[in-house]
Amino acid sequence: MSRNQPKTTKPPRWATTLLRSWASPANAEELEGDLLEMYTYWQQTAGLKAAKWRYILSVLKLLRPFARKKRSQDYPKTYLFSHSMIQNYFKIALRNLLKNKGYSAINIGGLSVGMAVAMLIGLWVYDELSFDRYHKNHDRVTQLFQFVTFEVEKSIYDVMPIPLAGELRTKYPDFQSVALSKRQGQVLAAGEKKFAKTGNAVEPAFLEMMSVKMLSGSRNGLDDPNSILLSESLAKAFFGDANPLNQLIKINNKLNVKVTGVYEDFPNNSTFKEVLYLTPWNLFVNNDPYAKTILTEWDSNNYQIYAQLKKDADANQVSAKIKDIRTKMDDPPGYKPEFFLHPMDKWHLYADFKNGVNTGGLIQFVWLFGIIGVFVLLLACINFMNLSTARSEKRAKEVGIRKAIGSLRGQLIGQFFSESLLVVFIAFILSVLLAAAALPFFNEVAEKKMSILWFNPYFWLLGLGFSLLTGVIAGSYPAIYLSSFQPLKVLKGTFSVGRFAAIPRKVLVVTQFTVSVTLIIGTIIIFRQIQFAKNRPVGYSKNGLIEIKMNTPELFGHYQALRLDLLNTGAVTEMSESSGAITVQDGGTTDISWEGKSPETQPLVMSNAVTHEYGKTIGWQLKQGRDFSRSFSTDSSAMILNESAAKLMNLKKPLDSFVRASGKQYKIIGVVKDMIKENPFSPVSPSFFIINYRNVGFINIRLAPNVSASEALAKVENVFKKYNPGSPFTYNFADEEYTKKFGTEERIGKLASFFAILAIFISCLGLFGLASFVAEQRTKEIGIRKVLGASVSNLWGMLSKDFVLLVIISCLVSIPISWYFMDNWLKNYKYHTEISWWIFALTGLGALGITLLTVSYQAIKAALLDPVKSLRSE
C-alpha cells in the first residue's frame, strides 16, 4: 500500500448510526446512499481527512430538522431540571474529572486550600466578633474609664476612685447595678496543694452583671465576707472529684476562707478568662491597709468599676451626664478627669483611644483578615475559571457536536455548572478536613481555643451555601463562555478563540499575584517593625534577670537576710526589691515640682520605690551622677531620674538640683538611660526612683552567668522555701515578660505570613496548571521550532516570558497599594521603622523566582519532548 493511499474508505460509524436512528428508515437509507457516493468523491478529490469532516457536516446538517423536532418532543424545559437530567449532568462531570486527573487535582486542591483558609479565617473572625458575648447582659454592661490631661493630649485610664461607685448608685437612676472590682494575683492553698492564680475581688452585683454561671453553691455565697468562689477548673485542681463546698482555702498564707460556690470557667473569648476565683470586696478592703485609707478619696485611682445600664438608657447620654462629676466638686485636680462609659461590646475590638477619641483597635485586624480570607478564596476561584476557560478549545468540538444534535444551551450551562459544583463540593469536604487538621497549629499561632462547629447546623448551612455560591461564581464564566460556541464553526475547524480570548486569563493572573505580592510585602514590613522595636535599647540587662511577686507576708521584713542567703548560694550575683515589676510601669504622681516648673502644667511622672541594690541588679545605665549607695546616709532623700524626666524638667544642672514629690524634697544624684517598661513602640514616660524599703512588692534577682539557669533556679527555690515554705516558688524571667509586649504584633505577623504563603501556593498552583495547558497547546509549534534548530533554552524563554511579564505587572500594581496601606499602619506607632525600597525589590525578585520555578518544569518538559512524536499526526 502506498503512503498516499487512504487507510480506509469507510465514513465515521457514529455519524452513520446517528443518521439511521434519527431519520425515518426510508429516508435514512436513501440519504445514506447519497452521502456514501459523496464521501467517495470527496475522498478521491480532497483526501481522507477532508472527506471525513465534510461527511460529518453533511450528516449534522441533514439531521437539524429532525433534531429540532426531537428536542421539542423529548426535551421540554422542565426536563432541564429533572432528576434524571441532573443525575446525568453529574455522571458526565465525574467522568470528565476522572479523565483529566491532573487538571482535576489542581482545581480541587486549590479550591480546598482556599476554602480551608477562608474557613479558618471565618472561625477567627467569629471568635473575635463574639468576644464577651458569653455574658447575657453584654449589650448593657459597661466599664468606667476616664480621660485625664497631664500636658496637652488626653490620656485614658481604667482605674477609678472608690467613692465614684457610691455616687453612681445613689444619684444616677440610669444604672441598674454598679460593682467595684480589683484584679489580684494571689497564692491559694488547700492542704498540700498550692497555686499562684489570678482572681477578682468583687462586689456582689458583679456576679449577676457578668452572668456568672454557678455549677454548685450560690451567687449569694459572696455575702459572707470570708468566702471564695472557685472556677470549675481550679476547684478540680484543688479537690478533684470531691465536693469543694465548705472546704477551706488559705490566701497568701494569712487568710482562711470557705468555698461557697463553684462557677463555670469564663470562655477563652471573654475579658475575664483569667479570673479563676472570686472573693468578696469587703474581704479585700478589710485586709488591704491602703484601701482602708482611701474609701472616701476621690483622687486615688486604683480600682475598676463595672456598671449595668437599664434597658432604656444610652451609654453616650449617660457618659455626658457623669463626665464632670469630679471637676464640679470642690478643689478639682489639675489633671481634669472626665469619666465615661465604655460598653462591653467594644472592650475587645475598640480599645484604642487617642487624645480622647476612640480610634478603633483590633477591629482593623478583623477587617484585614476578613478581606484576606475573601481574596484567598477568590484566588482559588480564579484558578478554576482560568483553567476552565483555557481548556475551552479542548471541549469546543464536544460543545459543537452536542449543540448540533439538539442540545439546548441551557443544558450545556447546566452541564458545566454541575461540573463546577461537583468540584466545589469535593473541595468543601476536603477543606473541612484540612481546616480540622490545621486548627491546632492555627490556634497555637493565634492563641485561641477554637474548634470546628461540627454539630452547629448554622455552620453547615453557611458552609454549603458558601460552597454553592462559590461554585456558581467559579463556574459562571466557563459555563456561559463554553456554551456560546457556534457548532458549525467549531466542526468546520474555522473556530478560533481570538487573539483577545487570553486577556481575561491574564487579568486574573495579574490579580492573583497582586494580592499575593501585597501580602508578602505587608508581612515583611510587619516583621521589620517588630524587629525594629526589639532592637531598641531597653536601658537595662534583661538576660538572667528574674522577678518574684511578694504575695505572702513571710517575704516582707527579711531583706538583708534573704539577700545574704541568695548571694551565698553562688547562683546569684545581686538582689533588690522594688514597688513595681521590671517590665511594667505602674504608679505615678502629678504632685511633683522643681525649679522652673510652669504652674500651668501638671505632668504625670512615674514613681518607683526601690532598694539600694536595684540599679546593680537590673543593670541600668548611668548617664550622669552616681547610683544609690549605702555609703551615703542622705540617699534616703535622694532621687534618680530617667532621661525623659530630665528632659521634661529641663534643668540646666540636674545633679544637685532638688525635686519635691508627694510633699517631700529630694536631691537628684543621678540620671539613667530610659528603660522601656511600657509599650516598646511608644516613647518612655518620665520616671524617678527613690529609696523605700516599705512600699515594695517585687523581688529582683540577677542570676550568675556561670551557673546554668536550671541549677541556679533550684538553689534560689531552696532559699525561698526557707522563708516562705507555705507558697509555691513562682517567678518570671524579665526577657520573657518583655517579649510578651510584642505578642499582638507577632501574632498578626505570623498569621499574615501564614496566609501569604498559602496565597502564593494557590497562585502558583494555578500558574502551574496554565503553564501545563500552554505547553500542551503549543506542542506542535515547539516540535517545529526544534526541527528548525531552536535550543531548549530558547524554548524555555519563549514559554516563560509571558508569565514573567504578568508577574512584573503584578509587582508594579502591588507596590503602591502595599505602600499606602502599610504606611498608614506604621503611623499608628510613634516609634516605627521606615519602608525601604529594597523590600519591594526583594519581594519582586522573589515573586519572579517563584514564577520561573513554577513555570520552568512544564516549559522544560515541553522543550525536551521528541519533535517526531509532536509532529507525527501531521
C-alpha positions, 0 to 999 in steps of 0.5 A, a space after each residue: 500500500 502506498 503512503 498516499 493511499 487512504 487507510 480506509 474508505 469507510 465514513 465515521 460509524 457514529 455519524 452513520 448510526 446517528 443518521 439511521 436512528 434519527 431519520 425515518 428508515 426510508 429516508 435514512 437509507 436513501 440519504 445514506 446512499 447519497 452521502 456514501 457516493 459523496 464521501 467517495 468523491 470527496 475522498 478521491 478529490 480532497 483526501 481522507 481527512 477532508 472527506 471525513 469532516 465534510 461527511 460529518 457536516 453533511 450528516 449534522 446538517 441533514 439531521 437539524 430538522 429532525 433534531 429540532 423536532 426531537 428536542 421539542 418532543 423529548 426535551 421540554 424545559 422542565 426536563 432541564 431540571 429533572 432528576 434524571 437530567 441532573 443525575 446525568 449532568 453529574 455522571 458526565 462531570 465525574 467522568 470528565 474529572 476522572 479523565 483529566 486527573 491532573 487538571 482535576 487535582 489542581 482545581 480541587 486542591 486549590 479550591 480546598 486550600 482556599 476554602 480551608 483558609 477562608 474557613 479558618 479565617 471565618 472561625 477567627 473572625 467569629 471568635 473575635 466578633 463574639 468576644 464577651 458575648 458569653 455574658 447575657 447582659 453584654 449589650 448593657 454592661 459597661 466599664 468606667 474609664 476616664 480621660 485625664 490631661 497631664 500636658 496637652 493630649 488626653 490620656 485614658 485610664 481604667 482605674 477609678 476612685 472608690 467613692 465614684 461607685 457610691 455616687 453612681 448608685 445613689 444619684 444616677 437612676 440610669 444604672 441598674 447595678 454598679 460593682 467595684 472590682 480589683 484584679 489580684 494575683 494571689 497564692 491559694 492553698 488547700 492542704 498540700 496543694 498550692 497555686 499562684 492564680 489570678 482572681 477578682 475581688 468583687 462586689 456582689 452585683 458583679 456576679 449577676 452583671 457578668 452572668 456568672 454561671 454557678 455549677 454548685 453553691 450560690 451567687 449569694 455565697 459572696 455575702 459572707 465576707 470570708 468566702 471564695 468562689 472557685 472556677 470549675 477548673 481550679 476547684 478540680 485542681 484543688 479537690 478533684 472529684 470531691 465536693 469543694 463546698 465548705 472546704 477551706 482555702 488559705 490566701 497568701 498564707 494569712 487568710 482562711 476562707 470557705 468555698 461557697 460556690 463553684 462557677 463555670 470557667 469564663 470562655 477563652 473569648 471573654 475579658 475575664 478568662 483569667 479570673 479563676 476565683 472570686 472573693 468578696 470586696 469587703 474581704 479585700 478592703 478589710 485586709 488591704 491597709 491602703 484601701 482602708 485609707 482611701 474609701 472616701 478619696 476621690 483622687 486615688 485611682 486604683 480600682 475598676 468599676 463595672 456598671 449595668 445600664 437599664 434597658 432604656 438608657 444610652 451609654 453616650 447620654 449617660 457618659 455626658 451626664 457623669 463626665 464632670 462629676 469630679 471637676 464640679 466638686 470642690 478643689 478639682 485636680 489639675 489633671 481634669 478627669 472626665 469619666 465615661 462609659 465604655 460598653 462591653 461590646 467594644 472592650 475587645 475590638 475598640 480599645 484604642 483611644 487617642 487624645 480622647 477619641 476612640 480610634 478603633 483597635 483590633 477591629 482593623 485586624 478583623 477587617 484585614 483578615 476578613 478581606 484576606 480570607 475573601 481574596 484567598 478564596 477568590 484566588 482559588 476561584 480564579 484558578 478554576 475559571 482560568 483553567 476552565 476557560 483555557 481548556 475551552 478549545 479542548 471541549 469546543 468540538 464536544 460543545 459543537 457536536 452536542 449543540 448540533 444534535 439538539 442540545 439546548 444551551 441551557 443544558 450545556 450551562 447546566 452541564 458545566 455548572 454541575 461540573 463546577 459544583 461537583 468540584 466545589 463540593 469535593 473541595 468543601 469536604 476536603 477543606 473541612 478536613 484540612 481546616 480540622 487538621 490545621 486548627 491546632 497549629 492555627 490556634 497555637 499561632 493565634 492563641 485561641 481555643 477554637 474548634 470546628 462547629 461540627 454539630 452547629 447546623 448554622 455552620 453547615 448551612 453557611 458552609 454549603 451555601 458558601 460552597 454553592 455560591 462559590 461554585 456558581 461564581 467559579 463556574 459562571 464564566 466557563 459555563 456561559 463562555 463554553 456554551 456560546 460556541 457556534 457548532 458549525 464553526 467549531 466542526 468546520 475547524 474555522 473556530 478560533 478563540 481570538 487573539 483577545 480570548 487570553 486577556 481575561 486569563 491574564 487579568 486574573 493572573 495579574 490579580 492573583 499575584 497582586 494580592 499575593 505580592 501585597 501580602 508578602 510585602 505587608 508581612 515583611 514590613 510587619 516583621 521589620 517593625 517588630 524587629 525594629 522595636 526589639 532592637 531598641 535599647 531597653 536601658 537595662 540587662 534583661 538576660 538572667 534577670 528574674 522577678 518574684 511577686 511578694 504575695 505572702 507576708 513571710 517575704 516582707 521584713 527579711 531583706 538583708 537576710 534573704 539577700 545574704 542567703 541568695 548571694 551565698 548560694 553562688 547562683 546569684 550575683 545581686 538582689 533588690 526589691 522594688 514597688 513595681 515589676 521590671 517590665 511594667 510601669 505602674 504608679 505615678 504622681 502629678 504632685 511633683 515640682 522643681 525649679 522652673 516648673 510652669 504652674 500651668 502644667 501638671 505632668 504625670 511622672 512615674 514613681 518607683 520605690 526601690 532598694 539600694 541594690 536595684 540599679 546593680 541588679 537590673 543593670 541600668 545605665 548611668 548617664 550622669 551622677 552616681 547610683 544609690 549607695 549605702 555609703 551615703 546616709 542622705 540617699 534616703 532623700 535622694 532621687 534618680 531620674 530617667 532621661 525623659 524626666 530630665 528632659 521634661 524638667 529641663 534643668 540646666 544642672 540636674 545633679 544637685 538640683 532638688 525635686 519635691 514629690 508627694 510633699 517631700 524634697 529630694 536631691 537628684 544624684 543621678 540620671 539613667 538611660 530610659 528603660 522601656 517598661 511600657 509599650 516598646 513602640 511608644 516613647 518612655 514616660 518620665 520616671 524617678 526612683 527613690 529609696 523605700 524599703 516599705 512600699 515594695 512588692 517585687 523581688 529582683 534577682 540577677 542570676 550568675 552567668 556561670 551557673 546554668 539557669 536550671 541549677 541556679 533556679 533550684 538553689 534560689 527555690 531552696 532559699 525561698 522555701 526557707 522563708 516562705 515554705 507555705 507558697 509555691 516558688 513562682 517567678 518570671 524571667 524579665 526577657 520573657 515578660 518583655 517579649 510578651 509586649 510584642 505578642 499582638 504584633 507577632 501574632 498578626 505577623 505570623 498569621 499574615 505570613 501564614 496566609 501569604 504563603 498559602 496565597 502564593 501556593 494557590 497562585 502558583 498552583 494555578 500558574 502551574 496548571 496554565 503553564 501545563 495547558 500552554 505547553 500542551 497547546 503549543 506542542 506542535 509549534 515547539 516540535 517545529 521550532 526544534 526541527 528548525 534548530 531552536 535550543 531548549 533554552 530558547 524554548 524555555 524563554 519563549 514559554 516563560 516570558 509571558 508569565 514573567 511579564 504578568 508577574 512584573 505587572 503584578 509587582 508594579 500594581 502591588 507596590 503602591 497599594 502595599 505602600 499606602 496601606 502599610 504606611 498608614 499602619 506604621 503611623 499608628 506607632 510613634 516609634 516605627 521603622 521606615 519602608 525601604 525600597 529594597 523590600 519591594 525589590 526583594 519581594 519582586 525578585 522573589 515573586 519572579 523566582 517563584 514564577 520561573 520555578 513554577 513555570 520552568 518544569 512544564 516549559 522544560 518538559 515541553 522543550 525536551 519532548 521528541 519533535 517526531 512524536 509532536 509532529 507525527 499526526 501531521 
